[in-house]
Amino acid sequence: MNKNASFPRLSWAGCLFGAVLAGCAPQSTRSQPLVERTERHGDIEVVIRVKADTAYGDGTLRWRGQPLEIDSVTGMALDRPLRTSRVNNLFVVGGGSPPDLLVNVGDPNNASAYHLLRQDGGALAAPLLCKTFGGNNTVRIVDGAGTAQSFQGPQFRALPGATRLMLGDRCLYDIASRQAFDIPRQPDNAYFLYDAKGVLFSPAGRRMARFAKDRETHQPLVLVADLTTGTWSRLAVDTERMRFADYAAIDNAWLARHFEWRSEGVGGERLVERRGVQPLPRRGTFLANAAQYNVPGVTTAQFERLGEFLSRRFAGQRVSDRESPGSGRLVTYRVEHEEVVVTATGFFIAMTARSYQPGQPGDPKRQQDLIRRIGEAFDGELAEGRHEAMFAKAPASRP
């Protein structure tokens, strides 16, 4: 925890923050008129100017009608004083009246700092919360409303209902307590996965758990950070009982389903595996923006099983069975006037350069919708346990 958070002196000067709304204006928009609006939060005014018909804009902050500057830090190590009028982004946080404002200052492409603008008893303070490096000043909601949403680049927005935020990759901000915690550096023997967004916090908020993988074995695990001591511990993940279709399924709810916090001594908290939890139903995954569905965890090729499913549920007619260089065996079925290809673990419809009419065979959207219906129907049968043979492990060989 940043116990010695500083309260920089505020001085009156222009506080311009460029492009507070996401996006960049093309050259042709520079002469367009500005549309201005003002939002007030207590004694702080936020004036936003946006070029007409664009998402590009800039704005200013004012305190009781006067512009201001914030005392912060600069340099590649953020170890030199800086008085800056530039704000890279601004977020309205907390449910207070007035709410707090979270701002990022400094060089957004290298090293920058987050400050909190808070109003208490008619006074304004701007404590330094945490520092970010390497241009990583992304704000990610990790608890509360909007969990897993992330915001990069110039931003101006409110985050109603959010309770905890990741500021960059090394700082956690608790909105209710107005406390910032340093997150320990990622351990050398493990790594986090980009798609696994889940974060689980202990009741007292002093420990944080995230899904990761062992760097040597690549086996999944859960890393637990002690935010007070700056250390990590780990728990194993049994993928047979703790199922997930892909890493995007590892959210806060997944972690809370399989793990729980237990009190340990005075003020101590320990993460343990939650016992007696029924495994989640198996399910497949859909490739984004494509007509493709795959079932993860399949141990042997399932051409006949998947083909039988297409024939039984979708009146599929087998039209070819061939070997494709680089792709192996491909079995094609005609389903609803589309050619659905069966692979060892799923289905897809190949993209072609042939012309098509919207809503007719060959339309990519129609093809994606068909694969979506096929995949969801197969997921239903997986949930019923009808295809457990697909995941059977080979018996261990005798020595």
PATORPA-874453 format. One record per residue (C-alpha): residue number from 1; x, y, z. Coordinates in nm, 4 decimals, m for minus. Example, Ala and Ser with C-alpha at 12.3 -4.5 7.8 and 13.67 -1.06 7.14 Angstrom:
! PATORPA-874453
REC  1  1.2300  m0.4500  0.7800
REC  2  1.3670  m0.1060  0.7140
This chain:
! PATORPA-874453
REC  1  0.0000  0.0000  0.0000
REC  2  0.1236  0.3511  m0.0740
REC  3  0.1147  0.4601  0.2903
REC  4  0.3037  0.7803  0.2191
REC  5  0.0912  0.9059  m0.0667
REC  6  0.1834  1.2683  m0.1285
REC  7  m0.0627  1.5560  m0.1524
REC  8  0.0927  1.7844  m0.4176
REC  9  0.0448  2.1583  m0.4134
REC  10  m0.2106  2.2841  m0.6627
REC  11  m0.1425  2.6032  m0.8573
REC  12  m0.3539  2.8022  m1.0981
REC  13  m0.2600  2.7633  m1.4651
REC  14  m0.4156  2.6370  m1.7837
REC  15  m0.5026  2.2668  m1.7530
REC  16  m0.5409  2.1562  m2.1106
REC  17  m0.5884  1.7888  m2.1848
REC  18  m0.5837  1.7043  m2.5520
REC  19  m0.8091  1.4496  m2.7189
REC  20  m0.9921  1.3451  m2.4056
REC  21  m1.2324  1.1510  m2.6210
REC  22  m1.0989  0.8467  m2.8063
REC  23  m1.0067  0.8896  m3.1691
REC  24  m0.7986  1.1127  m3.3945
REC  25  m0.9331  1.3720  m3.6323
REC  26  m0.8264  1.3720  m3.9964
REC  27  m0.6711  1.6869  m4.1392
REC  28  m0.9987  1.7912  m4.3013
REC  29  m1.1740  1.8283  m3.9629
REC  30  m0.9414  2.0957  m3.8224
REC  31  m1.1517  2.3786  m3.9570
REC  32  m1.4776  2.2378  m3.8272
REC  33  m1.6532  2.4306  m3.5486
REC  34  m1.6112  2.3227  m3.1862
REC  35  m1.9035  2.1944  m2.9831
REC  36  m1.8486  2.2688  m2.6144
REC  37  m2.0140  2.1255  m2.3074
REC  38  m1.9379  2.1591  m1.9380
REC  39  m1.9824  1.9000  m1.6647
REC  40  m1.9590  1.9932  m1.2995
REC  41  m1.8494  1.7682  m1.0149
REC  42  m1.8611  1.9652  m0.6921
REC  43  m1.6303  2.2636  m0.7375
REC  44  m1.4481  2.0988  m1.0305
REC  45  m1.5641  2.1848  m1.3791
REC  46  m1.4708  1.9732  m1.6790
REC  47  m1.5040  2.1637  m2.0059
REC  48  m1.4995  1.9401  m2.3139
REC  49  m1.4649  2.0779  m2.6659
REC  50  m1.5316  1.8380  m2.9510
REC  51  m1.4970  1.9055  m3.3224
REC  52  m1.8345  1.8782  m3.4890
REC  53  m1.9177  1.5355  m3.6339
REC  54  m1.5970  1.3801  m3.4962
REC  55  m1.4848  1.1955  m3.1835
REC  56  m1.1802  1.4209  m3.1441
REC  57  m1.1703  1.6895  m2.8821
REC  58  m0.9875  1.8575  m2.5972
REC  59  m1.0844  2.0203  m2.2757
REC  60  m0.9869  2.1940  m1.9546
REC  61  m1.0275  2.1454  m1.5803
REC  62  m1.1255  2.4312  m1.3534
REC  63  m1.1452  2.4620  m0.9773
REC  64  m1.3970  2.7226  m0.8607
REC  65  m1.3809  2.8868  m1.1986
REC  66  m1.0012  2.8997  m1.2205
REC  67  m0.7712  2.6701  m1.4248
REC  68  m0.5164  2.4619  m1.2335
REC  69  m0.1947  2.2608  m1.2569
REC  70  m0.0995  1.9420  m1.0689
REC  71  0.2386  1.8804  m0.9097
REC  72  0.3563  1.5350  m1.0184
REC  73  0.6718  1.3469  m1.1245
REC  74  0.8546  1.2990  m1.4560
REC  75  1.1529  1.1247  m1.6153
REC  76  1.1971  0.7657  m1.7265
REC  77  1.2158  0.6627  m1.3593
REC  78  0.9527  0.9176  m1.2502
REC  79  1.1968  1.0532  m0.9967
REC  80  1.1985  1.4240  m1.0895
REC  81  0.9373  1.6840  m0.9963
REC  82  0.6923  1.7983  m1.2625
REC  83  0.4255  2.0636  m1.2622
REC  84  0.2012  1.9803  m1.5507
REC  85  m0.1078  2.1229  m1.7115
REC  86  m0.1643  1.8238  m1.9396
REC  87  m0.4020  1.5433  m1.8469
REC  88  m0.3924  1.2241  m2.0587
REC  89  m0.7213  1.0778  m1.9378
REC  90  m0.9890  1.1355  m1.6768
REC  91  m1.2316  0.8974  m1.5053
REC  92  m1.5157  0.9823  m1.2687
REC  93  m1.5142  0.7231  m0.9880
REC  94  m1.6933  0.6565  m0.6609
REC  95  m2.0468  0.7249  m0.5516
REC  96  m1.9720  1.0263  m0.3364
REC  97  m2.1141  1.3719  m0.3795
REC  98  m1.9063  1.5099  m0.5312
REC  99  m1.7357  1.2036  m0.6866
REC  100  m1.3595  1.1600  m0.7179
REC  101  m1.1742  1.2151  m1.0445
REC  102  m0.8906  0.9848  m1.1494
REC  103  m0.6386  1.1434  m1.3881
REC  104  m0.3208  1.0330  m1.5645
REC  105  m0.0405  1.2848  m1.6226
REC  106  0.3062  1.2706  m1.7758
REC  107  0.4212  1.0958  m2.0917
REC  108  0.1476  0.8461  m2.1880
REC  109  0.3824  0.6637  m2.4258
REC  110  0.6541  0.6056  m2.1653
REC  111  0.6274  0.6869  m1.7937
REC  112  0.3251  0.8540  m1.6379
REC  113  0.1473  0.8843  m1.3042
REC  114  m0.2070  0.8540  m1.1745
REC  115  m0.3466  1.1151  m0.9360
REC  116  m0.6758  1.1355  m0.7528
REC  117  m0.8615  1.4663  m0.7508
REC  118  m1.0744  1.4596  m0.4391
REC  119  m1.2840  1.7222  m0.2674
REC  120  m1.3275  1.7029  0.1085
REC  121  m1.4669  1.9789  0.3255
REC  122  m1.4314  2.2388  0.0543
REC  123  m1.0638  2.1585  m0.0065
REC  124  m0.9129  2.0011  m0.3163
REC  125  m0.6254  1.7479  m0.2959
REC  126  m0.4438  1.5558  m0.5699
REC  127  m0.2540  1.2647  m0.4075
REC  128  m0.0187  1.0650  m0.6262
REC  129  m0.1631  0.7128  m0.6411
REC  130  0.0839  0.5150  m0.8504
REC  131  0.3305  0.5228  m1.1361
REC  132  0.3116  0.3411  m1.4688
REC  133  0.5941  0.2577  m1.7077
REC  134  0.6428  0.1396  m2.0642
REC  135  0.3365  0.3251  m2.1899
REC  136  0.1085  0.0862  m2.0017
REC  137  m0.1474  0.3194  m1.8468
REC  138  m0.4532  0.1109  m1.9330
REC  139  m0.7377  0.1319  m1.6821
REC  140  m0.9138  m0.2016  m1.6290
REC  141  m1.2159  m0.2638  m1.4082
REC  142  m1.1420  m0.5765  m1.2040
REC  143  m1.4289  m0.5675  m0.9542
REC  144  m1.7798  m0.4249  m0.9478
REC  145  m1.9930  m0.2993  m1.2355
REC  146  m1.8228  m0.3244  m1.5725
REC  147  m1.5732  m0.5902  m1.4620
REC  148  m1.3237  m0.6860  m1.7386
REC  149  m1.3772  m0.3643  m1.9351
REC  150  m1.0528  m0.1850  m2.0165
REC  151  m0.9788  0.1639  m2.1452
REC  152  m0.6690  0.2742  m2.3346
REC  153  m0.5544  0.6029  m2.4742
REC  154  m0.7255  0.9403  m2.4259
REC  155  m1.0476  0.8897  m2.2334
REC  156  m1.3114  1.0917  m2.0540
REC  157  m1.5776  0.8784  m1.8910
REC  158  m1.7529  0.7820  m1.5691
REC  159  m1.7165  0.4336  m1.4171
REC  160  m2.0341  0.3993  m1.2072
REC  161  m2.0428  0.0954  m0.9792
REC  162  m1.6790  m0.0032  m1.0334
REC  163  m1.5093  m0.0895  m0.7032
REC  164  m1.1503  m0.1792  m0.7961
REC  165  m0.9322  m0.0746  m1.0882
REC  166  m0.6015  m0.1915  m1.2308
REC  167  m0.3942  0.1102  m1.3318
REC  168  m0.1352  m0.0225  m1.5711
REC  169  m0.0098  m0.3666  m1.4669
REC  170  0.1477  m0.2905  m1.1290
REC  171  m0.1107  m0.0851  m0.9397
REC  172  m0.4490  m0.1686  m0.7865
REC  173  m0.6825  0.1101  m0.6779
REC  174  m0.9631  0.0493  m0.4269
REC  175  m1.2260  0.3142  m0.4981
REC  176  m1.4159  0.2919  m0.1688
REC  177  m1.1086  0.3217  0.0563
REC  178  m0.9195  0.5522  m0.1814
REC  179  m0.6152  0.3311  m0.1375
REC  180  m0.3633  0.2253  m0.3999
REC  181  m0.1645  m0.0969  m0.3679
REC  182  0.1521  m0.1962  m0.5484
REC  183  0.1048  m0.5307  m0.7239
REC  184  0.4118  m0.7548  m0.6997
REC  185  0.6094  m0.8036  m1.0166
REC  186  0.5076  m1.1135  m1.2127
REC  187  0.7086  m1.4109  m1.0809
REC  188  0.9801  m1.5437  m1.3097
REC  189  0.8453  m1.9005  m1.3046
REC  190  0.4916  m1.8175  m1.4220
REC  191  0.3078  m1.5949  m1.6669
REC  192  m0.0387  m1.4448  m1.6969
REC  193  m0.2632  m1.4908  m1.9999
REC  194  m0.4129  m1.1919  m2.1768
REC  195  m0.7587  m1.3475  m2.2264
REC  196  m0.7929  m1.4683  m1.8652
REC  197  m0.9374  m1.1503  m1.7136
REC  198  m1.0603  m1.2938  m1.3831
REC  199  m0.9352  m1.1438  m1.0566
REC  200  m1.0483  m1.2629  m0.7111
REC  201  m1.0026  m1.0446  m0.4035
REC  202  m1.0000  m1.1535  m0.0418
REC  203  m1.2722  m1.0049  0.1835
REC  204  m1.0271  m0.7615  0.3430
REC  205  m0.8863  m0.6695  0.0016
REC  206  m0.5280  m0.7493  0.0978
REC  207  m0.4863  m1.0502  m0.1316
REC  208  m0.5532  m1.0902  m0.5010
REC  209  m0.5740  m1.4105  m0.7097
REC  210  m0.5226  m1.4447  m1.0864
REC  211  m0.5141  m1.7339  m1.3325
REC  212  m0.1699  m1.8066  m1.4794
REC  213  0.0514  m2.0822  m1.6225
REC  214  0.3769  m2.2357  m1.5102
REC  215  0.6515  m2.1080  m1.7374
REC  216  0.8258  m2.4469  m1.7633
REC  217  0.5392  m2.6981  m1.7704
REC  218  0.2688  m2.4605  m1.9048
REC  219  0.0274  m2.6178  m1.6585
REC  220  m0.2527  m2.3865  m1.5387
REC  221  m0.2420  m2.2503  m1.1852
REC  222  m0.3717  m1.9663  m0.9719
REC  223  m0.1264  m1.7093  m0.8377
REC  224  m0.2116  m1.5289  m0.5146
REC  225  m0.0524  m1.1919  m0.4408
REC  226  m0.0122  m1.0674  m0.0859
REC  227  m0.0489  m0.6935  m0.1430
REC  228  0.0984  m0.6176  0.1991
REC  229  0.4215  m0.8170  0.1718
REC  230  0.4549  m0.8084  m0.2084
REC  231  0.4897  m1.1870  m0.2417
REC  232  0.3210  m1.4543  m0.4561
REC  233  0.1977  m1.8033  m0.3728
REC  234  0.0347  m2.0582  m0.6042
REC  235  m0.2423  m2.3180  m0.6189
REC  236  m0.2809  m2.5952  m0.8750
REC  237  m0.5741  m2.6028  m1.1173
REC  238  m0.7291  m2.9442  m1.1857
REC  239  m0.8649  m2.8943  m1.5375
REC  240  m1.0783  m3.2089  m1.5193
REC  241  m1.2822  m3.0666  m1.2313
REC  242  m1.2238  m2.6969  m1.3047
REC  243  m1.3319  m2.6894  m1.6671
REC  244  m1.3143  m2.3961  m1.9063
REC  245  m1.3648  m2.3876  m2.2818
REC  246  m1.1028  m2.1188  m2.3402
REC  247  m0.9064  m1.8654  m2.1387
REC  248  m1.1696  m1.5979  m2.1960
REC  249  m1.3965  m1.8083  m1.9718
REC  250  m1.1655  m1.7432  m1.6748
REC  251  m1.3552  m1.4530  m1.5217
REC  252  m1.4264  m1.3479  m1.1627
REC  253  m1.7215  m1.5869  m1.1408
REC  254  m1.5096  m1.8829  m1.2574
REC  255  m1.2480  m1.8150  m0.9902
REC  256  m1.5123  m1.7708  m0.7186
REC  257  m1.6810  m2.0958  m0.8221
REC  258  m1.3661  m2.3034  m0.7781
REC  259  m1.1817  m2.1226  m0.4962
REC  260  m1.2713  m1.9573  m0.1671
REC  261  m1.1021  m1.7503  0.1020
REC  262  m1.0586  m1.8850  0.4539
REC  263  m0.9630  m1.6927  0.7630
REC  264  m0.6255  m1.7812  0.9050
REC  265  m0.5196  m1.6328  1.2366
REC  266  m0.5716  m1.2676  1.3173
REC  267  m0.6428  m1.0824  0.9959
REC  268  m0.5033  m1.3630  0.7813
REC  269  m0.6694  m1.4904  0.4655
REC  270  m0.5823  m1.7925  0.2562
REC  271  m0.7158  m1.9049  m0.0803
REC  272  m0.8159  m2.2718  m0.0984
REC  273  m0.9899  m2.4953  m0.3487
REC  274  m1.3668  m2.5016  m0.3011
REC  275  m1.4721  m2.8611  m0.2354
REC  276  m1.7819  m3.0385  m0.3647
REC  277  m1.8162  m2.8260  m0.6772
REC  278  m1.9704  m2.9986  m0.9756
REC  279  m1.7637  m2.9583  m1.2940
REC  280  m1.9060  m2.7119  m1.5423
REC  281  m2.0590  m2.8664  m1.8557
REC  282  m1.8173  m2.9160  m2.1410
REC  283  m1.8649  m2.6829  m2.4332
REC  284  m1.6977  m2.5803  m2.7534
REC  285  m1.5691  m2.2462  m2.8735
REC  286  m1.6514  m2.0273  m3.1719
REC  287  m1.3816  m1.8498  m3.3699
REC  288  m1.4547  m1.4775  m3.3833
REC  289  m1.5767  m1.3432  m3.7186
REC  290  m1.5631  m1.6867  m3.8775
REC  291  m1.7890  m1.9865  m3.9344
REC  292  m1.5922  m2.2239  m3.7118
REC  293  m1.6587  m2.4251  m3.3952
REC  294  m1.4151  m2.6492  m3.2075
REC  295  m1.4367  m2.8696  m2.8995
REC  296  m1.1266  m2.8368  m2.6782
REC  297  m0.9863  m3.1295  m2.4815
REC  298  m1.0762  m3.3977  m2.7361
REC  299  m0.8298  m3.6865  m2.7034
REC  300  m0.8891  m3.8674  m3.0363
REC  301  m1.0184  m3.7678  m3.3794
REC  302  m1.3991  m3.7549  m3.3862
REC  303  m1.4906  m3.7517  m3.7553
REC  304  m1.7563  m4.0219  m3.7341
REC  305  m1.9174  m3.8929  m3.4138
REC  306  m1.9379  m3.5340  m3.5412
REC  307  m2.0587  m3.6477  m3.8819
REC  308  m2.3305  m3.8634  m3.7228
REC  309  m2.4406  m3.5593  m3.5227
REC  310  m2.4750  m3.3490  m3.8385
REC  311  m2.6773  m3.6209  m4.0098
REC  312  m2.9010  m3.6775  m3.7088
REC  313  m2.9669  m3.3197  m3.5996
REC  314  m2.9313  m3.1209  m3.9217
REC  315  m3.0044  m3.3751  m4.1968
REC  316  m2.6472  m3.3421  m4.3192
REC  317  m2.5507  m3.5375  m4.6318
REC  318  m2.1940  m3.6579  m4.6659
REC  319  m2.0435  m3.5436  m4.9977
REC  320  m1.6670  m3.5970  m4.9691
REC  321  m1.3879  m3.7418  m4.7551
REC  322  m1.0388  m3.6302  m4.8493
REC  323  m0.6901  m3.5572  m4.7244
REC  324  m0.5844  m3.1932  m4.7416
REC  325  m0.2145  m3.0945  m4.7432
REC  326  m0.1426  m2.9193  m4.4172
REC  327  m0.4929  m2.9804  m4.2776
REC  328  m0.5197  m3.3601  m4.2779
REC  329  m0.8482  m3.5382  m4.3187
REC  330  m1.1535  m3.3258  m4.3987
REC  331  m1.5052  m3.4695  m4.4317
REC  332  m1.7622  m3.2462  m4.5987
REC  333  m2.1406  m3.2538  m4.5397
REC  334  m2.4087  m3.0542  m4.7165
REC  335  m2.6237  m2.8848  m4.4546
REC  336  m2.8941  m2.6329  m4.5464
REC  337  m2.7297  m2.5743  m4.8858
REC  338  m2.3900  m2.4990  m4.7263
REC  339  m2.0809  m2.7196  m4.7270
REC  340  m1.9925  m2.7870  m4.3635
REC  341  m1.6483  m2.9390  m4.3133
REC  342  m1.5962  m3.1814  m4.0244
REC  343  m1.2501  m3.1813  m3.8673
REC  344  m1.1103  m3.4015  m3.5923
REC  345  m1.2539  m3.1671  m3.3265
REC  346  m1.5288  m2.9556  m3.4810
REC  347  m1.6933  m2.7912  m3.7816
REC  348  m1.6266  m2.5022  m4.0173
REC  349  m1.7425  m2.3511  m4.3449
REC  350  m1.4565  m2.2396  m4.5674
REC  351  m1.4524  m1.8851  m4.7013
REC  352  m1.4593  m1.8533  m5.0800
REC  353  m1.4359  m1.5759  m5.3372
REC  354  m1.7661  m1.6735  m5.4976
REC  355  m2.0368  m1.4095  m5.5219
REC  356  m2.3474  m1.4412  m5.3055
REC  357  m2.6767  m1.2740  m5.2278
REC  358  m2.7437  m1.1525  m4.8702
REC  359  m2.9274  m1.4173  m4.6733
REC  360  m2.8647  m1.6824  m4.9380
REC  361  m2.6163  m1.9753  m4.9443
REC  362  m2.2627  m1.8409  m4.9502
REC  363  m2.3429  m1.5352  m4.7372
REC  364  m2.0753  m1.5298  m4.4605
REC  365  m2.3261  m1.4089  m4.2010
REC  366  m2.5655  m1.6897  m4.2897
REC  367  m2.2764  m1.9364  m4.2633
REC  368  m2.1718  m1.8034  m3.9219
REC  369  m2.5308  m1.8252  m3.8006
REC  370  m2.5518  m2.1873  m3.9194
REC  371  m2.2287  m2.2866  m3.7423
REC  372  m2.3534  m2.1036  m3.4324
REC  373  m2.6716  m2.3152  m3.4316
REC  374  m2.4742  m2.6345  m3.4945
REC  375  m2.2259  m2.5560  m3.2172
REC  376  m2.4922  m2.4601  m2.9654
REC  377  m2.6815  m2.7805  m3.0391
REC  378  m2.3650  m2.9846  m2.9866
REC  379  m2.2966  m2.7932  m2.6634
REC  380  m2.6403  m2.9037  m2.5477
REC  381  m2.5523  m3.2669  m2.6016
REC  382  m2.2151  m3.2182  m2.4309
REC  383  m2.3980  m3.0780  m2.1275
REC  384  m2.6148  m3.3906  m2.1207
REC  385  m2.3003  m3.6053  m2.1035
REC  386  m2.3720  m3.7771  m2.4353
REC  387  m2.0191  m3.7435  m2.5713
REC  388  m1.7873  m3.8163  m2.2784
REC  389  m1.6053  m4.0747  m2.4895
REC  390  m1.4507  m3.7851  m2.6795
REC  391  m1.2469  m3.6951  m2.3720
REC  392  m1.1432  m4.0424  m2.2583
REC  393  m0.7796  m4.0641  m2.1577
REC  394  m0.5698  m4.3510  m2.2857
REC  395  m0.4914  m4.6056  m2.0109
REC  396  m0.1461  m4.5755  m1.8647
REC  397  0.0968  m4.8225  m2.0164
REC  398  0.2437  m5.0854  m1.7915
REC  399  0.6183  m5.0712  m1.7276
